[in-house]
Each structure stands twice: as structure tokens, then as C-alpha cells.
């Protein structure tokens, strides 16, 4: 049977189940209810030094139901999607709602915000692969790395995974929507040695489309070169210097920004960006846009976890904050409207003014290039930032030597406003499309 027809039939069957669950919730006394069902199946294999480490077949499903009655809320979930289990989950949610406190801010998303006819975003690209083919892909990545250079002396393994599935969401407003999606990935981690020094690093590729993955050879070679580059690292003296975050770690800074403008932290007064709408948060050259409807993108969706329609919006314009990120509940707590971000962000795009990676190094001049972050020393309440890091010392725009065992520190308010350049060397492997960024000055603690 055609894969597209098969999965659409499965979505149709699950929609029927969701409709029955919603009707049952109403019969049991719920004023309103919402139901989400997700199913996923796929294959994951890992190898190490050419031998198969694990082979995992996945065929999972899960249901979550939330009911509302007289301002009270009850939720239940189950991984068993049989009719009996679904009925038990509905009953459990209704029973729980009897004992929770009344909360005027709880409830379904406003009907006028919902996506009743969501657009197709081309997220479903299944790939038929045998276990042997999946293993061969992982082995090829590893072998490419192991044969690249004599300094590659060991492997932490390679992993290939291919999943397909779908999500269905329905509620008492009459919304009943769903979509299929796929995700394919390959990663490889190698160990390099020089004398007594040993370093590890990795590379990975991920896409909705199997054919858009980087080749196993390229992933293997990238992991090998990354590990070798870290050999014979040095420590730095404690000092204040310009810091460049490589694209694949720059997104962590924007992750802290996301936390600071998320409704949950805002209505709890637990963010350093309270009352920041309309105020400069970043340097004036920086813009952030959210584009939920990019075809085939990893973070695309026509609706959020509450069924609210996603829309294009500007988060930062010329450095100024334009909007918070709100669910229905946090929006009501703040007297605002949901922004369609229940469940997270959708394809953030960071503007670039600094050129490609090499151009960014030239702009950095002399300073620290960060390629790895460690630890979680970030306080979203006051913006204090201190994390372990590793990377490279740069002089006159050229990488000189690797560095490790250092800590970089500052306050996120100052860090955001001190971003002097953002690169066009975009990392497209996540929900935040950003290039490298340069912060004018940070405290680097070493020896």
C-alpha cells in the first residue's frame, strides 16, 4: 500500500478515536475537553568499531486528555490506545478534576485562535530501510572516521535512526486536526590521541528527508577532524576578551532568551525580561523572526500543542522585543493573547550582518572561539550566566590553538546587548536558525 495513503488512513482512524473520547468526556460531565494522540514507529541502530551495539525497533503511541469542569482541570495519559484504556483515561481525568482547585485561567484555547484547516507543510518523507542498510550507514560513518588519520585511535560509536509518525489533536470546540512527519538522523563520535592526551568530538546530520542527510563519509570525517583539532589543548589566563560562539552553540544563548520571554516565567515574576516589550534587548542590528510554515523544516507546524494556529511573527526588530511567547494559560494570567507557542518555538531565524565563518573570525580578531558548552550555570531570574566552555584561541582572525577547562561568565542582559556580529554560517539542524555570534567582551576564567 502507498505509504502516504496508509498513514492518512491511520490518522483518520485515530481522529475517530479522538472524537469518541471527546464525546465520552462530555457524557461523563466535562464542560470541555482536549485530546492529543501521537504515534511513532521506526528503527535505530548503533555501532562501535564496526560491530553492532544496538538495534531498536520502535512502535509507540500515547494519549493525553485534559478535561475542564466548573473551572477545575483534570489530566490523564496512557500508552495503551485500546478502547478500554482510552475509556479508563477519560474517567480518570474526570475524577481528578473533582479534586483540583478552581482556576479561572485554565481552559481550552480561544476558539477564534484555532487552526481548523491547517495547511500542509510537507513534513512526511518516509524511507524504507532494512536493518542491514541502517547498520551499513552507521558503519560507513565510523570507518570513514577511523581511516581518516592515525590520530583517531578509538570510537564512541555511530548511530543512525529513521522515524515516522503522526500527531492528532482534538477539542470540544470542534477542532480535529492531525499531520504525519518523519525524522532521519546520523551521528558519529570519535576519540583522537596524541601521547597521553585524548579528546573526543562528534558530528551529526538530521533532516525530514533521508536524501538530504549529509553522507556517512562526510559525517565520519567531520567527527574525526573535530576530535583531532582538540588535541593538545591549553588553558587560558583569566581575562576579559571578545568571545565568538560557533553557530552550533550560539543557539544555546537564544535558548536562554526563549526561557526569559516564556509566559510561565513571566507570570511567576521569574525572568530578567519582565515588562520588556517595546524595549531594546539586543544590539540594534539584530532581528529574530518566527516562521512556522517553512516546508520540510524541523520545527514547522501549522498549530501548536493547544491547536492554536501558528503565524509568522517578529520576535526582535532592530534589537527591540516585540512579543512574549505565550500559551493560553500564561496569556490569561498576563491579560494577553496566546501567541501559538504552546510546546515551543517554530523555526526562529536570526538575522546576519557578519558574513561567513571565516569573515566572523576576522571580525573577532583576537579572542575566544567557543565550540562546546558545559554545565547549567544560568539564572533566568536575574540573567547571571556562567558556564564551562572549550574551543580555540584566535589571534588576528586565525585559529591558533585549542583551549579547554575554562569558564565564561557575564549577565545575559549585557551579553545580548553586546552582540556585535551575527554570521551567515547557519546551522540548520534545529529550531533556531542562527550563525555564529560575537559578543564584544566576556569574562573568561582559566588559570
C-alpha positions as CSV (number, residue, x, y, z in Angstrom):
1,X,0.0,0.0,0.0
2,X,1.2,3.5,-0.7
3,X,2.8,4.9,2.4
4,X,1.0,8.3,2.2
5,X,-2.4,6.6,1.9
6,X,-1.5,4.2,4.7
7,X,-0.6,6.9,7.2
8,X,-3.5,9.1,6.2
9,X,-5.8,6.1,6.8
10,X,-4.2,5.6,10.2
11,X,-4.7,9.3,11.0
12,X,-8.3,9.0,10.1
13,X,-8.8,6.1,12.4
14,X,-7.2,7.9,15.3
15,X,-9.3,11.0,14.6
16,X,-12.4,8.8,15.0
17,X,-11.0,7.6,18.4
18,X,-10.3,11.2,19.5
19,X,-13.9,12.1,18.6
20,X,-15.2,9.2,20.6
21,X,-13.0,10.2,23.6
22,X,-14.3,13.8,23.5
23,X,-17.9,12.6,23.3
24,X,-17.3,10.3,26.3
25,X,-15.8,13.1,28.3
26,X,-18.9,15.2,27.6
27,X,-21.2,12.3,28.7
28,X,-19.2,11.9,32.0
29,X,-19.9,15.6,32.8
30,X,-16.9,17.5,31.5
31,X,-17.7,21.1,30.3
32,X,-14.8,20.9,27.8
33,X,-12.0,18.5,26.9
34,X,-9.0,18.3,24.7
35,X,-7.2,15.2,23.5
36,X,-3.8,14.6,21.8
37,X,-2.7,11.3,20.4
38,X,0.8,10.7,18.9
39,X,2.2,7.5,17.3
40,X,5.7,6.8,16.2
41,X,7.5,3.9,14.6
42,X,11.0,3.4,13.3
43,X,14.4,1.9,13.6
44,X,17.6,3.0,15.4
45,X,20.9,1.2,15.2
46,X,24.2,2.0,16.8
47,X,27.6,0.5,16.0
48,X,31.1,0.7,17.6
49,X,34.3,-0.2,15.9
50,X,32.3,-1.8,13.1
51,X,30.3,-4.1,15.4
52,X,26.6,-3.7,16.0
53,X,25.9,-2.3,19.5
54,X,22.1,-2.0,19.5
55,X,19.2,-2.4,17.2
56,X,15.9,-0.9,18.4
57,X,12.6,-1.1,16.7
58,X,10.0,1.5,17.9
59,X,6.3,1.3,17.7
60,X,4.9,3.6,20.3
61,X,1.7,5.5,20.9
62,X,0.5,7.9,23.6
63,X,-2.7,9.7,24.5
64,X,-3.1,12.7,26.7
65,X,-6.5,14.0,27.8
66,X,-7.4,17.1,29.7
67,X,-10.9,17.8,30.9
68,X,-12.4,21.0,32.4
69,X,-15.4,21.2,34.7
70,X,-16.6,24.2,36.7
71,X,-13.1,25.9,36.4
72,X,-11.4,22.7,37.5
73,X,-8.9,20.7,35.5
74,X,-8.1,17.0,35.3
75,X,-5.5,15.3,33.1
76,X,-4.6,11.7,32.4
77,X,-2.4,9.9,29.9
78,X,-1.9,6.4,28.6
79,X,0.4,4.5,26.2
80,X,-2.3,1.9,25.7
81,X,-4.5,3.0,22.9
82,X,-7.1,0.2,23.2
83,X,-10.7,1.3,23.5
84,X,-10.8,0.1,27.1
85,X,-7.7,2.1,28.1
86,X,-9.0,5.2,26.4
87,X,-12.2,5.0,28.4
88,X,-10.3,4.5,31.6
89,X,-8.2,7.6,30.9
90,X,-11.2,9.7,30.3
91,X,-12.8,8.5,33.5
92,X,-9.5,9.2,35.4
93,X,-9.3,12.7,34.1
94,X,-12.9,13.5,35.0
95,X,-12.3,12.1,38.5
96,X,-9.2,14.1,39.0
97,X,-11.0,17.3,38.0
98,X,-13.3,16.9,41.0
99,X,-10.4,17.5,43.4
100,X,-8.4,20.2,41.8
101,X,-8.7,23.9,42.6
102,X,-10.8,26.3,40.6
103,X,-8.6,28.3,38.3
104,X,-10.3,30.9,36.1
105,X,-7.3,31.0,33.7
106,X,-7.5,27.3,32.8
107,X,-9.5,26.0,29.8
108,X,-9.3,25.4,26.1
109,X,-7.6,27.9,23.8
110,X,-9.9,30.6,22.5
111,X,-11.9,29.2,19.6
112,X,-11.1,32.1,17.2
113,X,-7.4,31.3,17.5
114,X,-7.6,27.7,16.5
115,X,-6.4,26.1,13.2
116,X,-9.5,24.3,11.9
117,X,-8.0,23.8,8.4
118,X,-4.2,23.6,8.9
119,X,-2.0,23.9,5.8
120,X,0.2,21.0,4.6
121,X,3.9,21.6,5.3
122,X,5.4,18.6,3.5
123,X,6.9,17.1,6.7
124,X,6.3,13.4,5.8
125,X,9.1,11.7,3.8
126,X,9.3,8.0,4.8
127,X,12.3,5.9,3.8
128,X,12.1,2.1,3.5
129,X,15.3,0.8,5.0
130,X,16.3,-2.7,6.1
131,X,18.2,-3.3,9.3
132,X,21.2,-4.2,7.3
133,X,21.0,-1.0,5.3
134,X,20.8,1.1,8.5
135,X,23.8,-0.8,10.0
136,X,25.8,-0.2,6.9
137,X,25.2,3.6,7.1
138,X,26.4,3.7,10.7
139,X,29.4,1.5,9.9
140,X,30.4,3.6,6.9
141,X,30.4,6.8,9.0
142,X,32.6,5.1,11.6
143,X,35.0,3.6,9.1
144,X,35.4,6.9,7.3
145,X,36.5,8.5,10.6
146,X,38.7,5.6,11.7
147,X,40.6,5.6,8.4
148,X,40.9,9.4,8.2
149,X,44.0,9.8,10.3
150,X,46.3,7.7,12.6
151,X,45.4,10.1,15.5
152,X,41.9,8.6,15.5
153,X,42.5,5.8,17.9
154,X,39.1,4.8,19.1
155,X,35.4,5.3,18.6
156,X,32.4,6.1,20.8
157,X,30.2,4.8,18.1
158,X,27.8,5.9,15.3
159,X,24.1,6.0,15.4
160,X,21.5,6.0,12.6
161,X,17.8,6.5,13.2
162,X,14.8,6.8,11.0
163,X,11.3,7.5,12.4
164,X,7.9,8.3,11.0
165,X,4.7,9.0,12.9
166,X,1.8,11.4,13.3
167,X,0.0,13.6,15.8
168,X,-3.7,14.2,16.1
169,X,-5.3,16.8,18.3
170,X,-9.0,17.5,19.0
171,X,-11.1,19.5,21.4
172,X,-14.7,20.4,22.4
173,X,-14.6,23.5,20.1
174,X,-15.0,21.1,17.2
175,X,-11.3,21.1,16.2
176,X,-10.0,17.8,15.0
177,X,-6.6,18.0,13.1
178,X,-3.5,16.0,12.5
179,X,-0.4,15.6,10.4
180,X,2.3,13.0,9.7
181,X,6.0,13.6,9.9
182,X,9.4,11.9,9.5
183,X,12.8,12.4,11.0
184,X,16.1,10.8,9.9
185,X,19.5,11.3,11.6
186,X,23.1,10.1,11.7
187,X,25.7,10.9,14.3
188,X,29.3,9.8,14.9
189,X,31.6,10.4,17.9
190,X,35.4,9.7,17.6
191,X,38.3,9.7,20.0
192,X,41.7,11.2,19.0
193,X,45.0,10.7,20.8
194,X,48.4,12.4,20.9
195,X,50.7,11.0,23.5
196,X,48.8,10.9,26.7
197,X,46.2,13.4,25.6
198,X,42.8,12.1,24.4
199,X,40.0,14.1,23.1
200,X,36.5,13.3,21.7
201,X,34.2,15.1,19.4
202,X,31.3,14.4,17.2
203,X,29.3,15.3,14.1
204,X,25.7,14.7,13.2
205,X,23.1,15.4,10.4
206,X,19.3,15.4,10.7
207,X,16.5,16.0,8.2
208,X,12.9,15.3,7.4
209,X,14.2,13.8,4.2
210,X,16.6,10.9,4.1
211,X,18.1,12.1,0.8
212,X,19.0,15.4,2.5
213,X,21.2,13.9,5.1
214,X,24.9,14.5,4.8
215,X,26.8,11.4,3.5
216,X,28.0,8.9,6.1
217,X,31.6,9.6,4.9
218,X,31.2,13.4,5.5
219,X,29.8,12.9,9.0
220,X,32.6,10.5,9.8
221,X,35.3,12.8,8.5
222,X,33.8,15.8,10.3
223,X,33.8,13.9,13.6
224,X,37.4,12.9,13.1
225,X,38.7,16.3,12.2
226,X,36.8,17.8,15.1
227,X,38.4,15.4,17.6
228,X,41.9,15.9,16.2
229,X,41.6,19.7,16.3
230,X,41.0,19.5,20.1
231,X,44.3,17.7,20.8
232,X,46.9,19.4,23.0
233,X,44.6,22.0,24.3
234,X,45.8,24.7,26.6
235,X,44.4,26.8,29.4
236,X,43.9,30.5,29.3
237,X,44.7,33.1,31.8
238,X,41.7,34.8,33.4
239,X,40.9,37.8,31.4
240,X,38.2,39.8,29.6
241,X,38.1,39.1,25.8
242,X,35.8,39.1,22.8
243,X,34.0,35.8,22.5
244,X,32.7,34.1,19.4
245,X,30.1,31.4,19.8
246,X,30.1,29.0,16.9
247,X,26.7,28.5,15.2
248,X,26.0,25.1,16.8
249,X,26.5,26.5,20.3
250,X,25.2,30.1,19.6
251,X,21.7,28.7,19.7
252,X,22.1,28.0,23.4
253,X,22.2,31.7,24.1
254,X,18.9,32.2,22.3
255,X,17.6,29.2,24.2
256,X,18.1,31.3,27.4
257,X,16.3,34.2,25.8
258,X,13.4,31.9,25.0
259,X,13.1,30.9,28.6
260,X,13.2,34.6,29.7
261,X,10.3,35.6,27.4
262,X,8.1,32.5,28.0
263,X,4.8,33.1,29.7
264,X,5.4,30.6,32.6
265,X,8.4,32.5,33.9
266,X,6.8,35.9,33.2
267,X,3.6,35.4,35.2
268,X,5.7,34.0,38.1
269,X,7.9,37.1,38.0
270,X,10.9,34.7,37.4
271,X,12.5,36.4,34.4
272,X,15.1,39.2,33.9
273,X,13.0,40.4,31.0
274,X,9.8,41.4,32.8
275,X,8.0,44.3,31.2
276,X,10.5,44.3,28.3
277,X,8.0,44.6,25.4
278,X,9.0,47.6,23.3
279,X,12.4,47.9,24.9
280,X,15.8,47.2,23.4
281,X,17.0,43.7,24.5
282,X,19.7,43.0,21.8
283,X,22.0,45.1,19.7
284,X,20.1,47.3,17.2
285,X,21.4,45.3,14.2
286,X,19.8,42.1,15.4
287,X,16.4,40.7,14.2
288,X,14.6,37.5,15.1
289,X,11.7,36.2,13.1
290,X,9.5,33.1,13.7
291,X,8.4,31.3,10.5
292,X,6.3,28.2,11.4
293,X,5.3,27.3,7.9
294,X,8.7,26.6,6.2
295,X,8.2,23.5,4.1
296,X,10.1,20.4,5.4
297,X,11.7,22.3,8.3
298,X,12.4,20.5,11.5
299,X,10.3,22.9,13.7
300,X,7.5,23.6,11.3
301,X,3.8,23.2,12.4
302,X,0.5,24.7,11.4
303,X,-0.7,24.7,15.0
304,X,0.7,24.4,18.5
305,X,0.1,21.9,21.2
306,X,-3.2,23.6,22.1
307,X,-4.5,23.7,18.5
308,X,-3.8,27.4,18.1
309,X,-2.9,28.4,14.6
310,X,0.8,29.4,14.2
311,X,1.6,32.6,12.4
312,X,4.7,34.4,11.1
313,X,5.8,37.0,13.7
314,X,8.7,39.2,14.6
315,X,10.3,38.5,18.0
316,X,13.0,41.1,17.8
317,X,13.1,44.1,15.4
318,X,16.2,46.3,15.4
319,X,17.1,44.9,18.8
320,X,13.6,45.7,20.4
321,X,11.4,43.0,21.9
322,X,8.1,42.7,20.0
323,X,6.3,39.8,21.7
324,X,6.4,37.3,24.5
325,X,5.9,33.5,23.9
326,X,2.5,32.6,25.5
327,X,0.3,29.6,25.9
328,X,-3.4,30.1,26.5
329,X,-2.9,29.8,30.3
330,X,0.0,32.1,30.6
331,X,-1.7,34.6,28.3
332,X,-4.7,34.7,30.6
333,X,-2.5,35.1,33.6
334,X,-0.9,38.1,32.0
335,X,-4.1,39.6,30.4
336,X,-2.7,38.9,26.9
337,X,-3.5,36.5,24.0
338,X,-1.8,33.2,23.2
339,X,1.0,33.5,20.6
340,X,0.7,29.9,19.4
341,X,3.8,28.7,21.2
342,X,2.4,26.0,23.5
343,X,5.0,23.3,23.0
344,X,7.8,25.6,21.9
345,X,9.0,27.8,19.1
346,X,8.8,27.3,15.4
347,X,11.8,28.0,13.1
348,X,13.4,31.1,14.6
349,X,15.6,32.9,12.0
350,X,18.3,35.1,13.3
351,X,19.5,38.0,11.0
352,X,23.1,38.1,9.8
353,X,25.4,41.0,9.4
354,X,28.8,39.4,9.8
355,X,29.4,37.2,6.8
356,X,30.5,33.6,6.8
357,X,32.6,31.7,9.4
358,X,35.9,33.0,8.2
359,X,34.7,36.5,8.0
360,X,33.4,36.2,11.5
361,X,36.8,35.1,12.7
362,X,38.4,38.1,11.1
363,X,35.8,40.3,12.9
364,X,36.7,38.6,16.2
365,X,40.4,39.4,15.6
366,X,41.9,38.2,18.9
367,X,39.7,36.3,21.3
368,X,38.0,33.1,22.2
369,X,36.0,30.9,19.8
370,X,33.6,28.7,21.8
371,X,32.7,25.3,20.3
372,X,31.4,23.5,23.3
373,X,29.4,24.5,26.4
374,X,29.2,22.6,29.7
375,X,27.1,22.9,32.8
376,X,23.9,24.8,33.5
377,X,25.0,27.9,35.4
378,X,22.3,30.2,34.1
379,X,19.8,32.1,36.3
380,X,16.8,33.2,34.2
381,X,15.5,35.3,37.2
382,X,18.4,37.8,37.2
383,X,20.3,36.9,34.0
384,X,23.5,35.7,35.6
385,X,25.5,33.5,33.3
386,X,28.4,31.2,34.0
387,X,29.2,28.1,32.1
388,X,32.1,25.8,31.4
389,X,33.5,26.0,27.8
390,X,36.0,24.7,25.4
391,X,37.1,25.9,22.0
392,X,40.0,27.7,20.3
393,X,42.2,30.8,20.9
394,X,42.1,33.1,17.9
395,X,44.7,35.7,17.0
396,X,44.4,38.1,14.1
397,X,41.4,36.2,12.8
398,X,43.3,32.9,12.7
399,X,42.8,29.8,15.0
400,X,46.0,29.4,17.0
401,X,45.4,26.5,19.4
402,X,42.6,24.6,21.2
403,X,41.6,25.6,24.8
404,X,39.8,23.8,27.5
405,X,38.9,23.9,31.2
406,X,37.7,27.5,31.1
407,X,34.6,29.3,32.3
408,X,32.9,32.1,30.5
409,X,30.7,34.5,32.5
410,X,28.6,37.6,32.4
411,X,25.0,38.7,32.6
412,X,22.6,37.9,29.8
413,X,21.2,41.4,29.7
414,X,24.7,42.7,28.9
415,X,25.6,39.7,26.7
416,X,22.6,40.2,24.4
417,X,23.2,43.9,24.0
418,X,26.9,43.3,23.4
419,X,26.4,41.0,20.3
420,X,28.4,42.9,17.7
421,X,28.1,40.5,14.8
422,X,25.9,37.5,13.7
423,X,27.2,35.2,11.0
424,X,25.6,33.8,7.9
425,X,27.2,30.3,8.6
426,X,23.7,29.0,9.6
427,X,23.3,25.8,11.5
428,X,20.1,24.3,10.1
429,X,19.8,21.3,12.4
430,X,17.4,22.6,15.0
431,X,14.6,25.0,15.7
432,X,16.9,28.1,15.8
433,X,18.5,29.1,12.5
434,X,21.5,31.1,13.6
435,X,25.1,31.6,12.5
436,X,28.0,32.2,14.8
437,X,27.7,35.3,17.0
438,X,30.4,37.6,18.5
439,X,30.0,39.1,22.0
440,X,32.1,42.2,22.4
441,X,33.6,41.2,25.8
442,X,33.1,38.5,28.4
443,X,34.9,37.3,31.5
444,X,37.0,34.2,30.7
445,X,38.3,32.3,33.8
446,X,41.1,29.9,33.4
447,X,44.4,29.6,35.2
